[in-house]
Amino acid sequence: MRDLAGGRVTRRDMRREATKAAVLEAAEKVFLSQGYVGATIKAIADEAGVSPGTVLNAEPSKAALLMAILSNEVEIIAESVEQMEAALSGGLTDRIIALLQIMLEAQSRNSELFAAAVGHSWMVADPTYQAAFDQMELAWRPIRRVIESGIASGELRQDTNPDTIIAVLSDQFLGAMRAKRRSEYEDRPMVSLEERVRLVIEGILTR
């Protein structure tokens, strides 16, 4: 058997991948049941039915396990946002809000995991945690394209810096994520996010 790159895939390779998949599945269960901070490599090993050493062979740290799990989630979210981008019409502000809503709903389904990645990336100087931010750029690309197209078409001011706008929107998005975890009302964080996004975007619209 050969992989897509033309290299030979051995039974050992297949067993390694199967073990890694089992470890990641176990890690996700433990993170969700015990919380990221409370989870231990031993608990993950016990859940997977392997040794702690096998867990660390799959990924070198607890943070790396979390990032590997979120990698799949981010790809799914990015694909959903890309599909929504292609289907959207209407004003620039409404399109951005619709894309952010897709992201908020998707991340909320695994809010415990995303919150762990984002929270620790703020508090711990570990490049593995920073990967949580870097990887989410995939999901933000459609929003960046909407902003850049708005500048090119003259809908947004020519002195608009896309990086600055993305940073501001990201801050508002993270605030909505925190609010959604606390709020018993499903729509309140999205309503608040929409109001703030409109304030940001309307400030750079051409008149």
C-alpha positions in Angstrom: 0.0 0.0 0.0 1.2 3.5 -0.8 0.1 6.9 0.4 -0.7 9.9 -1.8 2.9 11.1 -1.8 3.9 7.7 -3.3 5.6 6.4 -0.1 5.0 3.0 1.2 2.5 2.7 4.0 3.3 -0.2 6.3 1.1 -2.0 8.9 3.2 -0.3 11.5 2.3 3.1 10.1 -1.4 2.1 10.1 -1.2 1.0 13.7 0.5 4.2 14.7 -2.2 6.3 13.0 -4.9 4.2 14.6 -3.3 4.6 18.0 -2.9 8.3 17.6 -6.6 8.6 16.6 -7.6 6.6 19.7 -5.4 8.9 21.9 -6.9 12.1 20.5 -10.4 10.7 20.9 -9.7 9.8 24.5 -8.0 13.2 25.1 -11.1 15.0 23.9 -13.4 13.0 26.2 -11.1 13.7 29.2 -10.8 17.4 28.4 -14.6 17.7 28.1 -15.3 15.7 31.2 -12.5 16.9 33.5 -11.7 20.3 32.0 -8.4 21.0 30.3 -6.6 22.2 33.5 -7.8 19.1 35.5 -7.0 16.6 32.7 -3.8 14.6 33.1 -1.8 12.5 30.7 -2.5 9.4 32.9 -6.2 10.0 32.7 -6.0 10.2 28.9 -3.9 7.1 28.8 -6.4 5.2 31.0 -9.3 6.4 28.8 -7.4 5.2 25.7 -6.3 2.0 27.3 -2.6 2.7 26.6 0.4 3.8 28.6 1.3 7.4 29.3 4.3 7.0 27.1 2.1 6.0 24.2 0.1 9.2 24.7 3.2 11.3 24.6 4.4 9.4 21.5 1.2 10.5 19.8 1.7 14.2 20.8 4.6 15.5 22.9 2.4 17.4 25.5 -1.1 18.1 26.8 -1.1 21.4 24.8 -0.1 19.6 21.6 -3.0 17.1 22.2 -5.4 20.0 22.5 -4.1 21.7 19.3 -4.3 18.4 17.4 -7.9 18.1 18.4 -8.7 21.7 17.5 -6.9 21.4 14.2 -9.7 19.2 12.8 -12.4 21.5 14.3 -10.8 24.5 12.7 -10.7 22.9 9.3 -14.4 22.1 9.5 -15.2 25.7 10.6 -13.0 27.1 7.9 -14.8 25.0 5.3 -18.3 26.1 6.6 -17.2 29.8 6.5 -15.8 29.4 2.9 -19.1 27.9 1.8 -21.1 30.6 3.4 -18.9 33.3 1.8 -19.7 32.0 -1.6 -23.5 32.0 -1.0 -23.7 35.5 0.6 -25.1 38.6 -1.0 -26.0 42.0 0.4 -24.1 44.7 2.2 -20.5 44.3 3.4 -21.5 44.6 7.1 -24.2 42.0 6.9 -21.9 39.6 5.1 -19.2 40.0 7.8 -21.8 39.5 10.6 -23.2 36.3 8.9 -19.7 34.8 8.7 -18.9 35.6 12.3 -22.2 34.0 13.3 -21.2 30.8 11.6 -17.9 30.9 13.4 -19.5 31.6 16.8 -22.0 28.8 16.5 -19.4 26.3 15.4 -16.9 27.2 18.1 -19.6 27.2 20.8 -20.2 23.5 20.2 -16.7 22.9 21.5 -16.4 26.0 23.7 -14.5 24.2 26.5 -11.7 23.3 24.2 -11.4 26.6 22.4 -11.6 28.4 25.7 -8.7 26.4 27.0 -6.6 27.1 23.9 -7.3 30.8 23.9 -7.1 31.3 27.6 -3.7 29.6 28.0 -2.3 31.3 24.9 -2.9 34.6 26.8 -1.3 33.4 30.0 1.5 31.0 29.0 4.5 31.7 26.8 4.2 28.5 24.8 4.3 28.5 21.0 2.0 25.5 21.0 -0.8 27.6 22.5 0.0 30.5 20.1 -0.9 27.9 17.3 -4.5 28.3 18.4 -4.5 31.9 17.1 -2.4 31.2 14.1 -4.6 28.3 13.0 -7.8 30.3 13.3 -6.5 32.5 10.5 -7.9 29.8 8.2 -11.5 30.6 9.4 -10.8 34.4 9.2 -9.6 34.4 5.6 -13.2 34.8 4.1 -13.8 37.8 6.4 -10.4 39.3 5.3 -11.4 38.8 1.7 -14.7 40.7 2.3 -12.8 43.5 3.9 -10.2 43.7 1.1 -12.8 43.6 -1.6 -14.6 46.4 0.2 -11.5 48.5 0.1 -10.9 47.7 -3.5 -14.4 48.6 -4.5 -14.4 51.8 -2.6 -17.1 50.7 -0.1 -14.5 51.0 2.7 -12.1 53.9 3.2 -8.9 53.5 1.3 -6.8 54.0 4.4 -8.4 51.0 6.1 -5.8 48.4 7.3 -7.3 44.9 7.1 -5.0 43.6 9.8 -6.2 46.2 12.2 -9.9 45.6 11.4 -9.4 41.8 11.8 -7.7 42.4 15.2 -10.6 44.5 16.4 -13.2 42.1 15.1 -11.3 39.2 16.7 -11.4 41.0 20.1 -15.2 41.4 19.8 -15.6 37.8 18.7 -13.6 36.5 21.7 -15.8 38.6 24.0 -18.9 37.1 22.4 -17.4 33.6 23.0 -16.9 34.4 26.7 -20.4 35.8 26.9 -21.9 32.8 25.2 -20.3 30.5 27.8 -21.8 32.5 30.6 -25.2 33.5 29.2 -28.3 31.3 29.5 -29.8 33.2 26.5 -28.6 31.7 23.2 -29.0 34.8 21.1 -27.8 37.5 23.4 -24.0 37.2 22.7 -24.7 37.2 18.9 -26.9 40.3 19.2 -24.2 42.1 21.2 -21.6 41.0 18.7 -23.7 42.3 15.8 -24.1 45.7 17.4 -20.4 46.1 18.0 -19.4 44.8 14.5 -21.8 47.4 13.0 -20.1 50.2 15.0 -16.7 49.1 13.8 -17.5 48.6 10.1 -19.8 51.7 9.8 -16.9 53.8 11.1 -14.8 52.9 8.0 -17.5 52.9 5.4 -17.2 55.6 2.7 -20.1 58.1 2.7 
